[in-house]
Amino acid sequence: MGCRMVVVEHENNAVVLHQLNGRTSRRLDKQPVAYHPDSAVWLSDHLVGAAVEASSSIDIFRIEGERLVRVHQAHVGFAPRDVVLVEAMQGRYRMLVTPYSGKEVAWVDWREDNAEAAKVVKTHWCEAPWHPARVARLPGSAGPGYAAACLDDRRVVAVPDSNLTGVPKVLATFNVVARQARPSPSGQWLYVALETGGRNARIHMDTGELQWINAPQTGAVAVAPLSDDLVVWADDKHLYLQRLGPQGEVLETRDHQTSGYSTGLQWIDVDADGERDLVVYNSSGDTVDILFGPLWEQAKRRQ
C-alpha cells in the first residue's frame, strides 16, 4: 500500500495527491484551487485541508479512491499561510489557521457531515505568525500548546492548551527575522530558525533559557530537530546538520544539497525501513526532495 502525500503547488494553484511506494512516487490527482495555495494538512486518512490565499479559505478535500474531491470551503476572513490540525474526534475537526500577513489567527471547527458551516473564532497573536507547531510543554509549567515564529515581529510566541484563545506568551525576541520554530522530539528544546545574523537559537521549554547556535551568515529558513541535540537547518538549495553540546555549542556540522529554496522539513519513515527520512518541501522549483536516512551518516563532513 505504501503511503500517500499531499502537497500544494503554489505557482500552479493546485492541490496534488501522490502515492509513495518504497522509493518510488506516482501522482494520483491534481485539483485546482484559487490563486496561491500555501500549505496542506491531513485531517484524517481520507480528508485533507489546504490553505488558499486568494479565497481566504481552507479548502477541504475527501480522498475517494485515487481522486481529490472538494467537500467544503471554510472561509477565515484573511489570506491563510498555514493550517494545522488541532483535534480530530468522531468526524469533528479543529484547525489552527495562521495568516500570510497580519496578526489574526483563526480556530476553525468543522464537522465532516457538513450539517452546519464551519465555526471560526479569531484571536490576535503577532505580525505574521508563520508555521505554528505543537509543543509538548511550555516554560512555567503551562503544559502543552502551540508555538509560532513571528516573521515581522521577530519573536516566538505560544499559547497553552488551557487557554488557546488567550493572549500568547512571548518566549523570545530577536533582532532578525524569526522564520520557523520546531520542538525537539522530547519537547525539551524549541529550535528557532533565524533568517540572517550568523546564528540560530533554541529555547529550553522547562526553564525558558535561550541559547545561541552558530550558523552561516544567511542563517536558516526552516528547522527539523532529529533529537534533542541533532538538528537540521534549511536554506536555499542547502541543508546543514549540526550536532550540539549542552550549551548549544556546535560540535560538528555536515552538509547536504537540495533542489530548491527549502522552507519545509518533515521527518517520516517513507520507505518503512526503520530509518527516518527527511521530506523537503521547496518554495522554488518543481521538486519535493525525499532524503532517505540515515541522513547524518550520508551528509558531507565539513573540513
C-alpha positions as CSV (number, residue, x, y, z in Angstrom):
1,M,0.0,0.0,0.0
2,G,2.8,2.5,0.8
3,C,1.8,5.9,1.9
4,R,0.2,9.0,0.4
5,M,1.5,12.5,0.4
6,V,-0.4,15.7,-0.3
7,V,1.3,18.9,-1.5
8,V,0.3,22.3,-2.8
9,E,1.7,23.7,-6.0
10,H,1.9,27.4,-5.1
11,E,2.5,28.8,-8.5
12,N,0.2,26.4,-10.3
13,N,-2.7,27.0,-7.9
14,A,-3.3,23.3,-7.2
15,V,-3.6,20.6,-4.5
16,V,-1.9,17.4,-5.6
17,L,-2.1,13.8,-4.2
18,H,0.9,11.4,-4.6
19,Q,1.3,7.7,-3.9
20,L,4.6,6.7,-2.4
21,N,5.7,3.0,-2.6
22,G,9.1,2.3,-1.2
23,R,11.3,4.8,-3.0
24,T,9.0,5.5,-6.0
25,S,6.3,8.1,-6.4
26,R,3.3,8.4,-8.6
27,R,0.9,11.3,-8.9
28,L,-2.7,10.3,-8.4
29,D,-4.7,13.5,-8.8
30,K,-4.4,17.3,-9.1
31,Q,-7.2,19.7,-8.3
32,P,-7.3,23.4,-9.0
33,V,-7.9,26.0,-6.2
34,A,-7.9,29.8,-6.1
35,Y,-4.7,31.8,-6.5
36,H,-1.7,30.8,-4.4
37,P,-2.3,27.8,-2.0
38,D,0.4,27.9,0.7
39,S,0.1,24.7,2.8
40,A,-1.9,21.5,3.3
41,V,-2.6,19.1,6.2
42,W,-4.0,15.7,6.7
43,L,-7.2,15.8,8.8
44,S,-7.7,12.1,8.7
45,D,-6.8,9.2,6.4
46,H,-9.3,10.4,3.9
47,L,-9.5,14.2,4.4
48,V,-7.1,16.9,3.5
49,G,-7.3,20.7,4.3
50,A,-5.4,23.3,2.1
51,A,-4.8,26.9,3.0
52,V,-5.6,29.1,-0.1
53,E,-4.6,32.8,-0.2
54,A,-7.0,34.4,-2.7
55,S,-10.1,32.7,-1.5
56,S,-9.2,33.4,2.2
57,S,-10.2,29.8,2.9
58,I,-9.3,26.3,4.0
59,D,-10.4,24.1,1.1
60,I,-11.3,20.6,2.4
61,F,-10.9,17.5,0.1
62,R,-12.0,13.9,0.6
63,I,-9.9,11.1,-0.9
64,E,-12.2,9.0,-3.0
65,G,-10.1,6.1,-4.4
66,E,-7.3,8.0,-6.2
67,R,-9.2,11.3,-6.5
68,L,-9.4,14.5,-4.5
69,V,-13.0,15.7,-4.2
70,R,-13.6,19.1,-2.6
71,V,-16.4,18.8,0.0
72,H,-16.2,22.1,1.9
73,Q,-14.6,25.6,1.9
74,A,-14.2,27.2,5.3
75,H,-13.7,31.0,5.0
76,V,-11.4,32.5,7.6
77,G,-11.5,36.2,6.5
78,F,-7.8,36.6,5.8
79,A,-5.2,35.1,3.4
80,P,-4.0,32.0,5.2
81,R,-0.4,30.9,5.2
82,D,-0.6,27.7,7.4
83,V,-3.2,25.2,8.6
84,V,-2.5,22.6,11.3
85,L,-4.7,20.0,12.8
86,V,-5.5,20.7,16.5
87,E,-8.1,17.9,17.2
88,A,-10.0,15.2,15.4
89,M,-12.8,13.3,17.1
90,Q,-15.8,11.4,15.7
91,G,-16.0,13.4,12.5
92,R,-15.3,16.7,14.1
93,Y,-12.1,18.6,13.4
94,R,-10.4,21.7,14.9
95,M,-7.8,23.5,12.9
96,L,-5.4,26.4,13.6
97,V,-5.0,28.8,10.7
98,T,-2.3,31.5,10.6
99,P,-2.0,34.4,8.2
100,Y,0.3,35.3,5.4
101,S,0.4,38.7,6.9
102,G,-1.3,40.5,9.8
103,K,-1.9,39.5,13.4
104,E,-5.2,37.5,13.2
105,V,-5.2,33.7,13.6
106,A,-8.3,31.5,13.3
107,W,-9.5,28.5,15.2
108,V,-11.8,26.6,12.8
109,D,-14.3,23.9,13.9
110,W,-15.7,21.8,11.1
111,R,-18.0,18.8,11.1
112,E,-17.5,16.2,8.4
113,D,-21.2,15.7,7.9
114,N,-21.4,19.4,6.8
115,A,-24.6,19.8,8.9
116,E,-23.6,23.4,9.5
117,A,-21.0,25.9,8.3
118,A,-17.5,25.8,9.9
119,K,-17.3,27.8,13.1
120,V,-14.4,30.3,13.1
121,V,-13.1,32.1,16.2
122,K,-10.4,34.7,15.6
123,T,-7.7,35.9,18.0
124,H,-4.6,38.1,17.7
125,W,-1.1,36.8,18.1
126,C,1.7,38.9,16.4
127,E,2.7,40.1,12.9
128,A,2.9,37.1,10.5
129,P,2.9,34.1,12.9
130,W,4.2,31.5,10.4
131,H,4.3,27.7,10.7
132,P,2.8,27.0,14.1
133,A,3.8,23.8,15.8
134,R,2.5,21.6,18.5
135,V,4.7,21.7,21.6
136,A,4.6,19.1,24.4
137,R,5.2,21.7,27.1
138,L,5.8,25.4,27.7
139,P,8.0,27.2,30.2
140,G,6.5,27.8,33.6
141,S,4.6,24.5,33.8
142,A,2.0,25.8,31.4
143,G,1.5,22.4,29.8
144,P,1.3,21.7,26.1
145,G,0.2,24.1,23.5
146,Y,1.2,25.7,20.2
147,A,4.1,27.9,19.3
148,A,4.9,30.0,16.2
149,A,7.8,32.2,15.0
150,C,6.6,35.7,14.1
151,L,8.2,36.8,10.8
152,D,7.6,40.5,11.1
153,D,7.6,40.9,14.9
154,R,10.9,38.9,15.2
155,R,9.8,36.9,18.1
156,V,8.4,33.5,19.1
157,V,5.0,33.3,20.9
158,A,3.0,30.4,22.3
159,V,-0.4,29.6,23.8
160,P,-1.2,26.7,26.1
161,D,-4.0,24.2,25.6
162,S,-5.6,25.6,28.7
163,N,-6.2,28.9,27.0
164,L,-5.9,28.6,23.3
165,T,-7.7,31.8,22.5
166,G,-5.9,33.8,25.2
167,V,-3.1,36.4,24.7
168,P,0.0,34.5,23.6
169,K,3.1,34.5,25.7
170,V,6.4,35.8,24.2
171,L,9.0,33.1,24.6
172,A,11.9,35.0,22.9
173,T,12.6,38.2,20.9
174,F,15.2,38.7,18.3
175,N,16.8,41.5,16.2
176,V,16.5,39.5,13.0
177,V,13.6,37.7,11.3
178,A,12.4,34.6,13.2
179,R,11.4,32.3,10.3
180,Q,10.3,29.0,11.9
181,A,10.2,27.2,15.3
182,R,10.1,23.5,15.8
183,P,10.3,21.3,19.0
184,S,12.8,18.5,19.5
185,P,11.3,15.0,19.8
186,S,11.4,15.0,23.6
187,G,9.9,18.5,23.8
188,Q,12.9,19.8,25.8
189,W,14.0,22.3,23.2
190,L,12.2,24.6,20.8
191,Y,14.6,25.4,17.9
192,V,14.3,28.7,16.1
193,A,15.5,29.3,12.5
194,L,16.7,32.9,12.1
195,E,16.9,34.3,8.6
196,T,20.2,36.2,9.0
197,G,22.8,37.2,11.5
198,G,25.1,34.2,11.7
199,R,23.3,32.4,14.5
200,N,20.1,30.4,15.2
201,A,18.6,29.7,18.6
202,R,16.9,27.2,20.9
203,I,14.6,27.8,23.9
204,H,14.6,25.4,26.8
205,M,11.0,24.5,27.3
206,D,11.3,23.9,31.1
207,T,13.3,26.9,32.1
208,G,12.8,29.4,29.2
209,E,16.6,29.7,28.8
210,L,17.6,31.0,25.3
211,Q,20.8,29.5,23.8
212,W,22.5,30.8,20.7
213,I,23.8,28.4,18.0
214,N,26.5,29.5,15.5
215,A,25.3,29.4,11.9
216,P,26.2,30.8,8.4
217,Q,25.5,34.5,7.9
218,T,22.5,33.6,5.8
219,G,21.0,31.8,8.8
220,A,18.1,29.4,8.1
221,V,14.5,29.4,6.9
222,A,13.4,26.0,8.3
223,V,14.5,23.6,11.0
224,A,13.8,20.0,11.9
225,P,15.3,18.5,15.1
226,L,16.2,14.8,14.8
227,S,16.9,14.5,18.5
228,D,17.5,17.0,21.4
229,D,21.0,17.8,20.2
230,L,21.0,16.8,16.5
231,V,19.2,19.3,14.2
232,V,18.8,20.0,10.5
233,W,18.6,23.6,9.2
234,A,17.5,24.6,5.7
235,D,18.3,27.4,3.3
236,D,18.4,27.9,-0.5
237,K,19.3,24.5,-2.1
238,H,21.2,23.5,1.1
239,L,20.8,21.8,4.4
240,Y,23.3,21.9,7.2
241,L,23.1,19.4,10.1
242,Q,24.6,20.2,13.5
243,R,25.4,18.1,16.5
244,L,25.3,20.3,19.6
245,G,26.7,20.4,23.1
246,P,24.8,21.2,26.3
247,Q,25.2,25.0,25.9
248,G,24.3,25.0,22.2
249,E,27.9,24.8,21.1
250,V,28.4,23.3,17.6
251,L,30.4,20.0,17.9
252,E,30.2,19.0,14.2
253,T,28.5,20.3,11.1
254,R,27.6,18.4,7.9
255,D,26.0,19.5,4.6
256,H,23.5,18.2,2.1
257,Q,22.2,19.7,-1.1
258,T,18.5,20.1,-2.0
259,S,16.7,21.1,-5.2
260,G,15.2,24.5,-4.3
261,Y,14.5,27.1,-1.6
262,S,13.8,24.6,1.2
263,T,11.2,26.1,3.5
264,G,9.5,23.0,4.9
265,L,11.1,19.9,6.5
266,Q,9.3,16.7,7.8
267,W,10.8,13.6,9.3
268,I,8.9,10.4,8.4
269,D,9.9,6.8,7.6
270,V,8.8,6.9,3.9
271,D,10.1,3.5,2.8
272,A,9.4,1.7,6.1
273,D,12.9,0.5,6.6
274,G,13.2,1.7,10.2
275,E,15.2,4.8,9.4
276,R,13.6,8.3,9.5
277,D,13.7,10.0,6.1
278,L,13.5,13.8,5.5
279,V,10.9,15.2,3.2
280,V,12.0,18.6,1.9
281,Y,9.3,21.0,0.6
282,N,10.8,23.6,-1.7
283,S,9.3,27.1,-2.3
284,S,11.2,27.3,-5.6
285,G,11.4,24.9,-8.4
286,D,9.1,22.0,-9.1
287,T,10.5,19.3,-6.8
288,V,9.9,17.8,-3.4
289,D,13.1,16.1,-2.2
290,I,13.0,12.9,-0.1
291,L,16.3,12.3,1.5
292,F,16.4,8.7,2.7
293,G,18.0,8.1,6.1
294,P,20.2,7.8,8.0
295,L,20.8,11.4,6.9
296,W,23.6,12.3,9.3
297,E,25.8,9.4,8.1
298,Q,25.2,10.4,4.4
299,A,25.7,14.1,4.7
300,K,29.1,15.6,3.7
301,R,31.6,16.3,6.5
302,R,32.9,19.8,6.7
303,Q,36.6,20.1,6.6
